[in-house]
């Protein structure tokens, strides 16, 4: 990796084209990160979508990519939907690719997760799940406050995630339920803050657009009882007219309210602290995806080898969401139930 990593982007949908590619362009141009990347175009492969070539982007097939670069000196960004991902990952492993960033969630269900981990073991893959909330500045601040014990023990965590997602859902982008869209971020956060736990309840509703019912893609909620004694409740609404990503931590001696950036259009988070002395607000620059990808490339540059430190949390996220979907299945209904 003396001359930097080559990059292969697999999947040019919303995640690949709208999120990963802009981040890669920023990092490749950055004074402190350009050395992580080889001076060559990003290769992009997607059998379902075409994208015009650019000075820094070259559309290819996977087979072409394996011929045009050395897989041993490449980082793959796997941005395909969680359904059908195992076959793509197996194909990458057979071609010799080993360092792979995988978009969340790692898999769509427990069975898919077991198959994916078997592929990882078969080919000796070093997988890093793109779960940027785990490395955001806001999350780091929350961890720091909890570690100090300044407000006593954590009692409850409440997360609200909502946004309008009608057009992308109608386009059938490969996310089978509302549990697979925003909850992988928030559930991973809650496990990181409060420790392991079990799902104690879950539910959701369908999305209805112009009389068309999209099963289980409207809202989703779940509750978790952590072994630490903390309770978590997460609500997600894909039919909301507004965007919000909010986490509230209730502690014995105060309340922390964190607002994550609502989209890639802004890179600032806010932390509100409420205690007996009043209320304070802290503004944090929090371009978490860029920071996450930067750390991932540095991890690979340092030797990687796996398993990545966050892999266990992201694996548990899939298993708990699989359980939540099973619990919520009988309760799904076509009526809109906004997450508030």
N, C-alpha and C positions, 0 to 999 in steps of 0.2 A: 504493500500500500504506500510505497515511497512517493508515488506521484499522485496520490489521492484515489478515492473510490470512483468507479463508474457507477451509474445509476440506471436501473431498469424500472419503469413505472408500468405496472400491470393493472389495467382498468382505468378507463378515461371518462368515468362518470363524474358525479358530483364530488366525491372524495378525491379522485385522482386529478381531474382537471381543475376543479374549483378550489381545492384546499392544498393538496400536496405540491402541485407544480408551482404555484406562487411562492410557497415556502422554500422550495428548492432553489428557485431563482434568487430569492433574497440571500440565502446562505452561500450560494455559489459566487455571489458578488460581494459578500462581506469580507472586510479586511481580516477578521480574526477566524473566519471559517472557510475561506476559499481553498486553503491548503488541504481540506478534507476531501475535495472533489477533483477528479481528473479533468483536465482541460479538453473535454469532449462533450458532444451533445448528450442530453438525456435520451435514452431509448424508451419508446412507449409502445406497449402492445395491448390491443383490445380487439378480440374477434367480432364484437358486436357494434363497435363504434369506430368511425374514422375521424382523424384529426389532421389538419394540414401541417406539413413540416415547417419548422422555423430554424433560425440559426442555432438555437440551443436545444432543439427537440427533433427527434427523428422517429417517425412511426415505423414499426417493424413487427414481425411475427416472433413468437418465442424461440422458434428454431433459428431464425435469423439472428436474434440477440445472442444466442449461445455461440454463434460463429463470429460475430462482430466484436465480441469482447471476451475477456477471460472471466468466467463466472466466479473464480476464486478471488477476484479483485472487484467484485460488484456488490452493491446493496440493492435489493429488490424492495419496492414499495407495492405490496399486494393490496390493491384498493377495490377488489371485486366484492360483491355482496356476500354475506356469510353463507348463504345457501349455495351449494355447488363449489365451495372453495377448496374442498379436499382434493378434488381431481386436479385443479390448477396447481395446488401446492405440490402434489405428487409429481406433476409434469416438470415443475421447476427443479425439484430435487433430482429427478432423473437426468436433467440437463447439466447438473453440477452446481447449481446455485445453492448457497448455504446461509448467507446473511439476509434475513427477511423481516421487514417491517410489515405487520399485518394490521389492517384497519379493524377497529372494534365493531361488534363483539367478535371474539376469537372464533366462535362457532354459533350456529343458530339454536342448537340444543345439545343435550348431553351425549347423545349418540354421535352427532357430528364432531363433538369435542374429542371423544375417544378415538374416532377415526383420524382426526387431524393430529393428535398427539402420537398416534402410531406412525403416521407418515413422518413426523418430526424425528422420531427415534430411528426409523428405517434409513433415513438419509442423513442423519446427524445435523439437522437444521438448527440454527440459532435464531429463535423467534423473539421478536420484540413487538408487543401489542401496542398500537397507537391509542393510548389512553391518556391524553394530555392533561386531564384534570389532576391526575396523580402527581404531575410535576409542575403545576401552575404556581405562580407566586402567591395567589390567594390561599391555595391549599397549604403551601409552606408556612404561611402566616398562621393559619388555623392550627397546624401541628405545633408550631412554636408556642402559641398561647396555651394549648392543652398541656404541653410538656412542662411549662413553668408552674402549673397548678395555681395560678394567681386567682382564678375564679372558682376553685374547687373542682370536684369531679363532674364529668360529663354525664348528663341524664338522658337527654333525647336529641335526636337529629331529625329535622324535617326538611325535605327537599321538594321544591316545586320547579318543574320544567314545562314550559309551554311555548308554543309557536304555531302559526298557521302552516300546515304542510299538505295542503290539498293537491296542488299540481304534481308534486313529486310522488305522492302516494298514488295518484291516478296513473302515473307513468309506470307503475309497478317496478320499483327500483330494487327489488330483491329482499326487502326487509319484511318478514312474514307477519309480524305483529308490532304494536306500539311498544312492547317490551324491548324490542331489538334496536330502537332508534336512539333515544336519549338515556334510557335507564342504565346501559352499560357504563356510562360516565359516572352517574350519581351513585350507583350501587358500589362501584369500585372505590369511590371516595369514602362512602360510609364504612366499608370494610377496613379501609386504611386508617380511618380515624377512630373507630370503635371496636375493631377486631372482628373475628369470625362470628357468625350467627346463623340462625335458621329462619326461613320464611314462615310467618305465622298467619298471613292472610294476603290475598291478592284479588284483583278484579279489574274490569275494564269494559269498554264499550266499542261498538263499531263506528266507523266513519260513514256518514251519509252525505253524498254530493249529488245534487240534481236528481234525487230519487234513486241513485245507485248506492248500494250498500257494500262497503269494503270491510269485511269481517275483521274485528279485533285490531283495527288500525286507527281508532279514534283516541281513546284514553287508556291509561294503564296506571295501576297503583299497587303498592305492596307494602307490607310491614315486616320488619326483621327484629327478632329478639337476639341481641348479641350476648355472647358468653360473659362479657364484662358487666352485664346488667343494663346496658344502654338499650333504648328502644329507637328504632328508625322507622320513619314513614316517608315514602317517596310517591309523589303524584306527577304524572306526565300527561299533557294534553296536546295532541297534534291538531286540534280543531279550534284553538284559541285565536282570537283576533290580534293578540299582542305577544311579544317575545319576553320571556323571563327565565333566568336560571338562578335560582335563589336557594341557599342553604342556611338553615337556622340551627344553631347549637344552643341548647338550653343547659346551662351549668348551674351548680348549686348557688354561685354568687354572682351570676351575670348571664348575659345573652350575647352571642355573636351572630350577626347576620351578614352573610357573604353574598355578593352579587357577581357572578361570573359574566364575562362579556357575552352579549346576546348572540353574536355572530362574528364572522371574520371581518365584518365592516368596522369593528372597533376593537381596540386592544387594551382596554382598561377595565379593571375589576374594582369593586368597592367593598370595604369591610366596615360595618357599623358595630360598635361595641357599646352595650348598655349595661351599666352597673349602678351602684348606689350613689355614685358621684355624678351621674348624668349620662350623656350620649356623645360619642365621638365618631367621626367618619374618616377613614383612611383610603386614599386613592392609590391604586397600584397599577403600574404598567404590566400587563399580563398577556403577552403574545405567546400563549402556552404551547400552541402547536409548533411554532418556530423553535421555541426553547426545547421542546420534546425531541424534535428531529435532530437538532444540534447535539443533544446529549446522546441520542442513539448512535449517531455517526462516531462520536468520540468513544462510546462504549465499544463499537466494532474496531475502531482504530487502536484501542488499548488491548485488543486481543479477543474480546467477547468470550465466546466459548459456551456460554449458557449453563444452566438456565438463567435467563435474565431475572434480576431481583423482583420485578413486578409480575412475572409470569404466573406465580401461584395465585395472586389476588385476581388476575384476569381469568384464570381457569375457574376459580370459585364463583366469579360473577356469572359465568355461563351456567354453571350447575344450579345456582340459586334462581336465576331467571327461568331456567327450564322448569324448576319446581313451581315458581310463581305462575307460569303459563298453565301448568296443569291444574293448579288450584283455581285460577281465574276462568278456565274454560266454561264451566257450567253457568257462570254469572254474566257472560258477555251478552250485551243487548244492544239493539240498534239506536237507542236513545242517546243523545249527547249528554255527557256528564262532565262538565268542565272541572279541571283541576284547580282548586283554589285553596 
